[in-house]
Amino acid sequence: MAITNYLFAKQRSLHRLQGRIWLSVSLSAALSGTALPGTAQTLDSGFEDSIPGLNAAIPEVLTTTRLRQPKTRVPGSTTVIAGDLIRDLGIRSLYEVFRLVPGMVVNFVGSHQPVVTYHGTVHYEQRRMQVLVDGRTAHRATLSDMDWETMPVPLELIERIEVARGPNSAAYGINAFLGTINIITRDPADSANLETTVTSGSRGYLRTFASTGNADSSYDWRLSFERRKFDGFDYQVDDDERFPFNDGHDINSFIYDSRLTFTPGTNLELQGGVVDGTKYQDKDKSGELNPLDHPDIDVRDYYLQSKLNHSFSSEHFIHLQASVENFDRRQEYAISFPDSTVECLRNNTPLYEYTYTAGGRERRCFISQGGPDAFAVVDADSEDTRIELEAQDTLIVSDSLKLVSGAGFRKDIFRSETYFNGRGNNYQSRLFGNLEYSPWQWVTFNAGGNWERTSTTGDSYFSPRAAANFVVNNNHALRFVFSQAVRTPDGFEQSPDWGYTLRNVRPAIYSDLDGRRVTIEDAAQETGILTLGNDLEEETITSHEISYFGQFPLDQALFSLEVRGFRDELRDMISGVIQLKEWTLENNVAVDQKGFEVEASLDFPGTLLRASYGYLDQETWYTGAPILESDGTVNENEQRYMTELLERMSVRHSGSLAIIQDLPAGFKWSGAFYWADEFNTRFERFDTRLVKQIFQPRYTAEIALSMQHYLNREPELSSDNNIEDHNQFFVEAGIRF
């Protein structure tokens, strides 16, 4: 044991030394390139960095109103992250990109489940932001969560990501409660050749990407493959002991993108994808009813999407989009329980209810009475299908008057014996529009709204937005924005029927339990606090924004600055616990939040500096019915706990600093620092990447070495999110013909 400990200590010392050497080499390379700007080469990235119509002097965005608008006339702050920036910074996973967005935080809950949120207010799943991929809604249909680990969006195919910060239901409806993420992928015509990338690194990280395609005057297409494998966190802690953590994933995706051009003004975009693989779940953190084995999830998803684009003229064009997505998850595992549990199930006694004895508090349904243990098989299978139709019309009446309008319909179909005890569906229909009016060059007014009806509540809702932009010299704008939005409960929040059916029960003396469904009522710790059957209402937000955007052309650089100040009032927020043994969801929390956010960049030839910062002052309080103790007194701790559930992902200070520097001889260096406070501890990480680019007449190649250095040695949100070596190394190689 002494020898083993000695070798372990030497290995950790070696890793720390490697980290210090790599940091020194990286920073030296950066300083060398910065000190010699005249010798640094400005290298082509190998990827197209523009979208037709989005290459004006003032950056333009599509997402905020569905209209193409320069940032000086957009009714709200919108972050634009170019695909080249993502790749140059060596970002490894899609969810990590959003550390670059002011006010957004990324962390992990459960068994390595990544969560991305804007201003916190999140459960285990992200329920309050709309996420789009080329205009297609990306969150799961009935649980409304974002499964970032399985999204079929290779980083190599991202053209740009636009993030509308602030309520955006006026453009996209109920899910755009806090904002909208729109991921725009590269045009298939830009991928007419063979391209492949392989990356390997710490904690079993392996990512392989390949794509090929062709482009001609009438038909452009691309076929892509990606495999992502990752072991997740290194270990979990229980009673100060370390145990392995089964929390990684192994995901494969196949993606097809194409465009058929019929006439110069008419084309049809066709997209499809298949995802399969495994999300590893740890038996101590996932699965209900005492799993014997790790309850891993088999992923079998697919999507199909078509979009018809037709231009009547350069001032009038329409889009007709239809998509179907299917999320199929299979999770079957074995469980065991003592003979007392069998008797509790036979007598309909709540399984997790405590009983009090002279020896203290214990669960009577989990105490062996001398009989044999029971074994069974359960599953948490689910299958969701979303069918979505949308029509959008854009009319440019004049340079000063523009109108976008449209209608949409969505049907969510769910099939799960576990979560819904069968099959069901929800409907949403909507009408939307936005009018941009610039009576004078120095001012622009935007007025928009979305009317929506959903079957989850049986009601209709209207989300408005109004804004005035005052423009100075075409390079600077001061915005005043007012918006309101709602979020209705999803199908699982509103109408759950959660239970596990026992199958293959053994030994034979317990065979009468075969087919028995263990529900929330069977498992509840305290049946008196369950909120099952209570109708949830919509959440509401009223938001006020004052923001500034400006560009400052310098002699040999361009400085861009965007500052957002906000004040939001969130009411009737849905909070509570979603567990088999405790279901306490209610509209019981109010939130007031205010703060400011800054985003800035300084772009020299061969050098890019970028910074973001977000400050959030958030106040929450309990507004639901009083939670009472057994003696009738108010349980202040439990009421405070309901508010804290919405605060878990809220941080007061967060931000990022990044630099990308071209170096001589085809080298390029990047460094980025990310931080967020007020988790259990601060999140602080420095990333660095050194790449050698090779340009030849027939191909372009890259070889890169990256490192992630975690400055804080303690896990931020969960005590189980532990990394053994705080220097994580990755090597990658890619070639494009």
GUVO-374763 format. One line per field, with one value per residue (C-alpha): residue number from 1; residue in one letter; x, y, z. Coordinates in steps of 0.2 Angstrom, whole numbers, plus 5000, padded with zeros to 4 digits. Layout:
N
resi = c(NUM/...)
resn = c(A/...)
east = c(X/...)
north = c(Y/...)
up = c(Z/...)
# end
This chain:
737
resi = c(1/2/3/4/5/6/7/8/9/10/11/12/13/14/15/16/17/18/19/20/21/22/23/24/25/26/27/28/29/30/31/32/33/34/35/36/37/38/39/40/41/42/43/44/45/46/47/48/49/50/51/52/53/54/55/56/57/58/59/60/61/62/63/64/65/66/67/68/69/70/71/72/73/74/75/76/77/78/79/80/81/82/83/84/85/86/87/88/89/90/91/92/93/94/95/96/97/98/99/100/101/102/103/104/105/106/107/108/109/110/111/112/113/114/115/116/117/118/119/120/121/122/123/124/125/126/127/128/129/130/131/132/133/134/135/136/137/138/139/140/141/142/143/144/145/146/147/148/149/150/151/152/153/154/155/156/157/158/159/160/161/162/163/164/165/166/167/168/169/170/171/172/173/174/175/176/177/178/179/180/181/182/183/184/185/186/187/188/189/190/191/192/193/194/195/196/197/198/199/200/201/202/203/204/205/206/207/208/209/210/211/212/213/214/215/216/217/218/219/220/221/222/223/224/225/226/227/228/229/230/231/232/233/234/235/236/237/238/239/240/241/242/243/244/245/246/247/248/249/250/251/252/253/254/255/256/257/258/259/260/261/262/263/264/265/266/267/268/269/270/271/272/273/274/275/276/277/278/279/280/281/282/283/284/285/286/287/288/289/290/291/292/293/294/295/296/297/298/299/300/301/302/303/304/305/306/307/308/309/310/311/312/313/314/315/316/317/318/319/320/321/322/323/324/325/326/327/328/329/330/331/332/333/334/335/336/337/338/339/340/341/342/343/344/345/346/347/348/349/350/351/352/353/354/355/356/357/358/359/360/361/362/363/364/365/366/367/368/369/370/371/372/373/374/375/376/377/378/379/380/381/382/383/384/385/386/387/388/389/390/391/392/393/394/395/396/397/398/399/400/401/402/403/404/405/406/407/408/409/410/411/412/413/414/415/416/417/418/419/420/421/422/423/424/425/426/427/428/429/430/431/432/433/434/435/436/437/438/439/440/441/442/443/444/445/446/447/448/449/450/451/452/453/454/455/456/457/458/459/460/461/462/463/464/465/466/467/468/469/470/471/472/473/474/475/476/477/478/479/480/481/482/483/484/485/486/487/488/489/490/491/492/493/494/495/496/497/498/499/500/501/502/503/504/505/506/507/508/509/510/511/512/513/514/515/516/517/518/519/520/521/522/523/524/525/526/527/528/529/530/531/532/533/534/535/536/537/538/539/540/541/542/543/544/545/546/547/548/549/550/551/552/553/554/555/556/557/558/559/560/561/562/563/564/565/566/567/568/569/570/571/572/573/574/575/576/577/578/579/580/581/582/583/584/585/586/587/588/589/590/591/592/593/594/595/596/597/598/599/600/601/602/603/604/605/606/607/608/609/610/611/612/613/614/615/616/617/618/619/620/621/622/623/624/625/626/627/628/629/630/631/632/633/634/635/636/637/638/639/640/641/642/643/644/645/646/647/648/649/650/651/652/653/654/655/656/657/658/659/660/661/662/663/664/665/666/667/668/669/670/671/672/673/674/675/676/677/678/679/680/681/682/683/684/685/686/687/688/689/690/691/692/693/694/695/696/697/698/699/700/701/702/703/704/705/706/707/708/709/710/711/712/713/714/715/716/717/718/719/720/721/722/723/724/725/726/727/728/729/730/731/732/733/734/735/736/737)
resn = c(M/A/I/T/N/Y/L/F/A/K/Q/R/S/L/H/R/L/Q/G/R/I/W/L/S/V/S/L/S/A/A/L/S/G/T/A/L/P/G/T/A/Q/T/L/D/S/G/F/E/D/S/I/P/G/L/N/A/A/I/P/E/V/L/T/T/T/R/L/R/Q/P/K/T/R/V/P/G/S/T/T/V/I/A/G/D/L/I/R/D/L/G/I/R/S/L/Y/E/V/F/R/L/V/P/G/M/V/V/N/F/V/G/S/H/Q/P/V/V/T/Y/H/G/T/V/H/Y/E/Q/R/R/M/Q/V/L/V/D/G/R/T/A/H/R/A/T/L/S/D/M/D/W/E/T/M/P/V/P/L/E/L/I/E/R/I/E/V/A/R/G/P/N/S/A/A/Y/G/I/N/A/F/L/G/T/I/N/I/I/T/R/D/P/A/D/S/A/N/L/E/T/T/V/T/S/G/S/R/G/Y/L/R/T/F/A/S/T/G/N/A/D/S/S/Y/D/W/R/L/S/F/E/R/R/K/F/D/G/F/D/Y/Q/V/D/D/D/E/R/F/P/F/N/D/G/H/D/I/N/S/F/I/Y/D/S/R/L/T/F/T/P/G/T/N/L/E/L/Q/G/G/V/V/D/G/T/K/Y/Q/D/K/D/K/S/G/E/L/N/P/L/D/H/P/D/I/D/V/R/D/Y/Y/L/Q/S/K/L/N/H/S/F/S/S/E/H/F/I/H/L/Q/A/S/V/E/N/F/D/R/R/Q/E/Y/A/I/S/F/P/D/S/T/V/E/C/L/R/N/N/T/P/L/Y/E/Y/T/Y/T/A/G/G/R/E/R/R/C/F/I/S/Q/G/G/P/D/A/F/A/V/V/D/A/D/S/E/D/T/R/I/E/L/E/A/Q/D/T/L/I/V/S/D/S/L/K/L/V/S/G/A/G/F/R/K/D/I/F/R/S/E/T/Y/F/N/G/R/G/N/N/Y/Q/S/R/L/F/G/N/L/E/Y/S/P/W/Q/W/V/T/F/N/A/G/G/N/W/E/R/T/S/T/T/G/D/S/Y/F/S/P/R/A/A/A/N/F/V/V/N/N/N/H/A/L/R/F/V/F/S/Q/A/V/R/T/P/D/G/F/E/Q/S/P/D/W/G/Y/T/L/R/N/V/R/P/A/I/Y/S/D/L/D/G/R/R/V/T/I/E/D/A/A/Q/E/T/G/I/L/T/L/G/N/D/L/E/E/E/T/I/T/S/H/E/I/S/Y/F/G/Q/F/P/L/D/Q/A/L/F/S/L/E/V/R/G/F/R/D/E/L/R/D/M/I/S/G/V/I/Q/L/K/E/W/T/L/E/N/N/V/A/V/D/Q/K/G/F/E/V/E/A/S/L/D/F/P/G/T/L/L/R/A/S/Y/G/Y/L/D/Q/E/T/W/Y/T/G/A/P/I/L/E/S/D/G/T/V/N/E/N/E/Q/R/Y/M/T/E/L/L/E/R/M/S/V/R/H/S/G/S/L/A/I/I/Q/D/L/P/A/G/F/K/W/S/G/A/F/Y/W/A/D/E/F/N/T/R/F/E/R/F/D/T/R/L/V/K/Q/I/F/Q/P/R/Y/T/A/E/I/A/L/S/M/Q/H/Y/L/N/R/E/P/E/L/S/S/D/N/N/I/E/D/H/N/Q/F/F/V/E/A/G/I/R/F)
east = c(5000/5014/5022/5005/5003/5020/5017/5001/5008/5023/5010/5000/5016/5021/5003/5005/5022/5016/5002/5014/5026/5011/5005/5022/5025/5007/5009/5027/5020/5006/5018/5029/5015/5009/5026/5029/5013/5022/5028/5012/5002/4984/4978/4963/4952/4947/4929/4917/4914/4899/4881/4874/4867/4876/4892/4888/4900/4887/4884/4867/4856/4841/4835/4828/4813/4815/4820/4837/4842/4859/4863/4859/4841/4838/4825/4836/4854/4859/4876/4883/4896/4905/4909/4927/4928/4921/4934/4949/4946/4946/4929/4925/4906/4891/4885/4903/4900/4888/4901/4905/4888/4886/4873/4873/4880/4884/4885/4881/4867/4862/4873/4884/4869/4874/4863/4863/4853/4851/4849/4846/4828/4831/4826/4836/4831/4832/4813/4814/4824/4820/4833/4833/4844/4841/4824/4819/4814/4828/4821/4812/4794/4785/4799/4804/4822/4838/4849/4865/4875/4865/4861/4867/4876/4895/4905/4913/4896/4892/4892/4886/4876/4864/4858/4844/4846/4829/4811/4808/4791/4785/4795/4795/4782/4780/4798/4807/4803/4821/4828/4832/4847/4848/4861/4864/4874/4885/4878/4880/4887/4902/4905/4908/4924/4930/4933/4938/4944/4949/4951/4957/4961/4958/4944/4942/4937/4936/4928/4928/4920/4919/4909/4908/4897/4895/4888/4882/4869/4854/4858/4870/4872/4882/4883/4891/4896/4901/4905/4907/4914/4917/4919/4913/4918/4932/4924/4910/4911/4901/4905/4922/4926/4929/4919/4920/4907/4898/4892/4899/4892/4895/4885/4884/4875/4873/4867/4861/4859/4854/4847/4837/4837/4822/4823/4834/4820/4814/4824/4820/4831/4830/4838/4838/4848/4849/4857/4860/4872/4872/4871/4879/4870/4877/4866/4869/4863/4850/4836/4822/4819/4837/4845/4856/4866/4869/4853/4861/4850/4850/4847/4838/4833/4829/4823/4817/4815/4811/4810/4803/4810/4802/4805/4792/4804/4819/4807/4795/4799/4791/4797/4787/4794/4789/4798/4796/4807/4807/4816/4817/4825/4826/4831/4829/4837/4835/4831/4830/4821/4818/4803/4796/4794/4784/4772/4771/4766/4753/4746/4747/4759/4770/4787/4798/4787/4797/4792/4799/4805/4815/4830/4826/4819/4819/4810/4799/4797/4816/4820/4823/4811/4821/4813/4821/4825/4814/4820/4812/4815/4808/4810/4810/4807/4799/4796/4791/4787/4785/4777/4779/4773/4777/4774/4783/4781/4793/4788/4800/4788/4802/4819/4810/4795/4798/4786/4788/4772/4767/4759/4764/4757/4765/4759/4768/4764/4771/4772/4778/4771/4783/4779/4762/4755/4751/4750/4744/4747/4748/4744/4751/4745/4752/4752/4767/4773/4785/4784/4800/4798/4811/4803/4820/4837/4841/4827/4819/4803/4800/4783/4779/4769/4764/4747/4747/4735/4741/4731/4742/4731/4717/4720/4727/4741/4748/4767/4771/4787/4790/4806/4814/4832/4840/4854/4870/4881/4875/4888/4880/4863/4853/4839/4824/4814/4798/4793/4781/4781/4773/4779/4765/4769/4774/4765/4775/4773/4755/4749/4761/4756/4773/4776/4787/4779/4787/4791/4799/4797/4806/4807/4790/4782/4782/4774/4758/4768/4772/4763/4761/4764/4774/4768/4771/4757/4766/4783/4779/4789/4775/4758/4751/4763/4760/4753/4748/4732/4734/4732/4747/4746/4757/4773/4775/4789/4789/4806/4813/4829/4841/4855/4869/4878/4893/4907/4923/4934/4952/4968/4971/4957/4939/4932/4914/4904/4887/4880/4863/4854/4839/4825/4814/4799/4795/4778/4770/4786/4784/4795/4796/4804/4801/4805/4795/4795/4792/4781/4778/4777/4767/4766/4774/4789/4791/4808/4814/4830/4841/4858/4869/4880/4894/4901/4916/4929/4944/4949/4966/4974/4979/4973/4956/4952/4935/4927/4910/4903/4887/4881/4864/4855/4841/4828/4816/4802/4788/4771/4762/4750/4758/4768/4763/4771/4762/4758/4750/4765/4772/4788/4799/4813/4803/4796/4814/4819/4806/4814/4832/4827/4826/4842/4854/4860/4860/4877/4880/4896/4901/4911/4925/4941/4948/4962/4966/4983/4990/5009/5023/5025/5007/5004/4990/4987/4971/4968/4952/4947/4930/4922/4906/4904/4891/4889/4895/4912/4918/4920/4937/4945/4959/4959/4974/4976/4991/4988/4999/4990/4996/4990/4993/4985/4975/4971/4972/4977/4978/4987/4983/4986/4974/4974/4960/4967/4954/4960/4948/4951/4933/4918/4906/4888/4888/4901/4901/4907/4926/4941/4956/4969/4965/4975/4966/4975/4968/4976/4967/4971/4960/4962/4950/4952)
north = c(5000/5012/5009/5012/5028/5034/5030/5039/5054/5054/5053/5068/5078/5074/5079/5096/5098/5095/5107/5121/5117/5118/5134/5142/5137/5143/5160/5162/5158/5171/5184/5181/5183/5198/5207/5204/5209/5213/5195/5187/5179/5181/5164/5158/5148/5135/5138/5151/5164/5173/5170/5179/5196/5195/5203/5221/5233/5232/5214/5208/5195/5185/5177/5192/5196/5184/5199/5202/5217/5226/5226/5245/5242/5225/5226/5218/5212/5197/5188/5181/5167/5163/5145/5149/5157/5140/5130/5142/5141/5122/5121/5102/5101/5111/5116/5124/5137/5146/5151/5164/5172/5186/5180/5162/5148/5130/5116/5098/5090/5072/5060/5072/5080/5097/5111/5128/5142/5161/5170/5153/5148/5130/5113/5098/5101/5117/5122/5141/5144/5141/5131/5130/5121/5129/5134/5117/5116/5105/5102/5085/5086/5081/5083/5100/5097/5099/5084/5093/5077/5069/5084/5080/5096/5093/5109/5108/5112/5127/5143/5154/5154/5168/5170/5183/5188/5192/5186/5182/5174/5188/5179/5161/5157/5149/5141/5158/5163/5169/5170/5160/5150/5148/5137/5140/5127/5129/5129/5112/5121/5125/5107/5100/5091/5078/5084/5074/5077/5066/5072/5062/5067/5066/5056/5045/5059/5054/5063/5058/5068/5066/5074/5073/5082/5090/5106/5111/5123/5113/5102/5104/5090/5085/5069/5069/5057/5061/5050/5057/5047/5053/5046/5061/5064/5053/5049/5052/5054/5045/5046/5053/5038/5038/5027/5026/5037/5029/5045/5046/5044/5036/5044/5042/5053/5053/5069/5074/5092/5097/5111/5108/5124/5125/5143/5158/5162/5145/5131/5117/5113/5095/5089/5073/5064/5048/5047/5031/5027/5026/5038/5030/5032/5028/5016/5027/5043/5038/5025/5022/5008/5002/4997/4982/4988/5004/5010/5015/5024/5018/5033/5030/5047/5054/5070/5075/5093/5102/5121/5129/5146/5157/5175/5184/5198/5205/5214/5199/5181/5167/5151/5135/5123/5106/5095/5079/5073/5057/5055/5036/5032/5014/5011/4994/4988/4975/4980/4971/4975/4966/4956/4970/4980/4966/4967/4986/4984/4971/4983/4999/5006/5021/5014/5028/5035/5036/5027/5033/5021/5022/5020/5035/5037/5022/5016/5001/4996/4993/4982/4964/4952/4937/4932/4931/4947/4950/4954/4962/4971/4989/5001/5020/5019/5034/5040/5057/5063/5082/5087/5105/5116/5134/5148/5164/5179/5194/5210/5225/5239/5251/5255/5262/5249/5230/5217/5198/5188/5170/5155/5139/5123/5110/5093/5083/5064/5055/5036/5030/5018/5024/5043/5044/5026/5025/5038/5056/5072/5091/5104/5122/5134/5152/5168/5180/5196/5210/5227/5238/5256/5269/5286/5295/5288/5291/5281/5263/5257/5238/5231/5213/5199/5181/5174/5156/5143/5127/5111/5109/5123/5125/5144/5157/5169/5184/5189/5207/5217/5235/5244/5260/5261/5278/5277/5289/5289/5272/5264/5267/5264/5266/5253/5254/5237/5232/5214/5201/5182/5167/5149/5135/5119/5105/5088/5080/5094/5096/5078/5065/5047/5041/5023/5008/4991/4976/4962/4945/4946/4932/4921/4913/4917/4935/4932/4940/4957/4953/4967/4978/4997/5006/5024/5041/5037/5021/5028/5045/5050/5062/5059/5075/5087/5079/5091/5078/5082/5101/5111/5122/5139/5149/5157/5176/5188/5207/5213/5231/5233/5248/5243/5251/5244/5253/5250/5261/5260/5262/5265/5246/5238/5238/5239/5233/5235/5230/5234/5228/5233/5224/5223/5207/5202/5184/5178/5161/5152/5133/5126/5110/5093/5080/5063/5047/5049/5067/5077/5095/5106/5122/5140/5146/5157/5175/5182/5200/5201/5216/5218/5222/5213/5218/5210/5218/5213/5221/5214/5217/5209/5192/5196/5194/5199/5196/5198/5195/5199/5197/5204/5197/5203/5191/5191/5176/5173/5160/5165/5148/5141/5140/5123/5117/5106/5092/5104/5117/5130/5136/5127/5141/5130/5120/5136/5143/5127/5130/5146/5139/5126/5140/5148/5134/5139/5158/5167/5185/5186/5177/5180/5175/5182/5176/5179/5172/5176/5171/5166/5165/5149/5144/5143/5150/5151/5154/5156/5158/5160/5156/5160/5160/5162/5158/5139/5129/5136/5146/5139/5145/5137/5142/5134/5136/5129/5129/5124/5121/5124/5117/5124/5114/5116/5100/5100/5110/5101/5106/5098/5105/5102/5109/5110/5114/5120/5120/5133/5128/5111/5109/5103/5118/5112/5093/5085/5070/5081/5077/5078/5069/5079/5097/5098/5090/5087/5085/5082/5084/5082/5087/5087/5095/5092)
up = c(5000/5004/4987/4979/4988/4983/4965/4965/4973/4960/4946/4953/4954/4936/4930/4940/4932/4915/4917/4923/4908/4896/4903/4902/4884/4879/4887/4880/4863/4865/4871/4856/4844/4852/4853/4834/4826/4810/4808/4813/4799/4797/4792/4783/4795/4782/4786/4778/4791/4784/4780/4764/4770/4787/4782/4784/4794/4809/4814/4809/4818/4813/4830/4840/4829/4815/4804/4798/4808/4812/4830/4831/4827/4836/4850/4863/4867/4856/4858/4842/4843/4827/4823/4821/4838/4845/4836/4839/4858/4858/4866/4867/4870/4864/4881/4885/4872/4883/4896/4883/4885/4898/4911/4906/4917/4914/4927/4930/4940/4944/4935/4924/4917/4909/4912/4903/4911/4909/4926/4935/4939/4934/4939/4935/4917/4907/4905/4902/4886/4868/4859/4840/4828/4810/4816/4823/4841/4850/4868/4871/4868/4885/4898/4891/4895/4885/4883/4877/4877/4863/4852/4834/4831/4828/4832/4815/4807/4817/4807/4821/4837/4841/4859/4862/4880/4888/4886/4868/4868/4857/4843/4848/4861/4877/4879/4875/4893/4898/4880/4864/4858/4839/4832/4814/4804/4789/4772/4764/4749/4760/4764/4746/4751/4763/4781/4796/4814/4828/4846/4861/4879/4898/4906/4891/4879/4861/4847/4829/4815/4797/4783/4764/4751/4734/4727/4710/4703/4708/4722/4737/4750/4765/4775/4792/4806/4824/4838/4856/4870/4887/4905/4914/4932/4940/4956/4969/4988/5001/5019/5015/5004/4985/4973/4954/4945/4930/4922/4905/4887/4871/4857/4838/4826/4807/4799/4782/4775/4758/4747/4731/4720/4708/4702/4708/4720/4726/4735/4747/4762/4768/4784/4794/4808/4818/4835/4845/4859/4878/4892/4907/4924/4941/4952/4967/4959/4945/4945/4957/4969/4973/4957/4957/4941/4933/4925/4908/4895/4877/4866/4849/4842/4825/4816/4799/4793/4777/4773/4757/4754/4740/4736/4726/4725/4734/4746/4749/4754/4763/4773/4775/4788/4794/4805/4815/4830/4839/4856/4861/4877/4884/4902/4910/4926/4940/4958/4975/4991/5008/5013/5023/5007/5000/5014/5013/4994/4998/5012/5002/5015/5009/5006/5011/5025/5042/5058/5075/5088/5103/5093/5082/5064/5052/5036/5042/5024/5021/5036/5034/5044/5040/5024/5007/4997/4982/4965/4950/4934/4930/4916/4914/4895/4886/4868/4863/4846/4841/4824/4820/4806/4803/4790/4790/4778/4777/4769/4766/4762/4762/4770/4785/4787/4788/4794/4798/4802/4803/4811/4819/4826/4837/4842/4856/4857/4872/4876/4892/4904/4918/4917/4910/4912/4893/4879/4877/4868/4869/4856/4854/4840/4838/4828/4828/4821/4822/4814/4812/4809/4806/4803/4804/4802/4820/4828/4826/4834/4835/4841/4841/4849/4850/4853/4858/4864/4873/4878/4894/4902/4890/4889/4877/4880/4872/4874/4869/4866/4862/4859/4854/4847/4846/4833/4833/4817/4813/4824/4841/4848/4864/4867/4878/4878/4887/4886/4894/4892/4899/4902/4904/4913/4901/4900/4914/4926/4923/4921/4928/4931/4937/4942/4939/4934/4943/4931/4933/4952/4961/4971/4967/4985/4979/4962/4966/4964/4946/4936/4952/4948/4961/4960/4969/4981/4985/4988/4995/5011/5017/5008/5016/5005/4988/4975/4962/4954/4957/4941/4938/4930/4919/4925/4920/4917/4915/4909/4907/4897/4894/4883/4872/4857/4849/4837/4838/4822/4827/4816/4815/4825/4829/4846/4849/4866/4871/4889/4895/4911/4916/4929/4928/4939/4938/4946/4949/4946/4947/4961/4971/4970/4956/4963/4965/4984/4984/4971/4977/4962/4964/4958/4974/4971/4965/4959/4957/4948/4941/4935/4920/4907/4897/4881/4872/4858/4851/4834/4827/4811/4818/4836/4844/4862/4869/4886/4894/4912/4920/4937/4944/4960/4963/4977/4979/4991/4994/4988/4990/5003/5020/5023/5040/5053/5061/5075/5064/5064/5048/5041/5037/5032/5019/5012/5010/5002/4989/4984/4985/4972/4959/4965/4963/4946/4950/4952/4956/4946/4930/4914/4902/4895/4878/4867/4850/4842/4825/4826/4814/4804/4803/4822/4832/4850/4861/4879/4889/4907/4913/4931/4940/4959/4972/4968/4983/4977/4963/4946/4938/4923/4911/4894/4882/4864/4852/4834/4819/4803/4786/4770/4754/4737/4739/4757/4774/4790/4808/4823/4840/4859/4872/4891/4903/4920/4935/4947/4960/4967/4975/4965/4962/4963/4969/4980/4967/4953/4956/4944/4949/4939/4937/4921/4907/4891/4873/4856/4840/4822/4807/4788/4775/4756)
# end
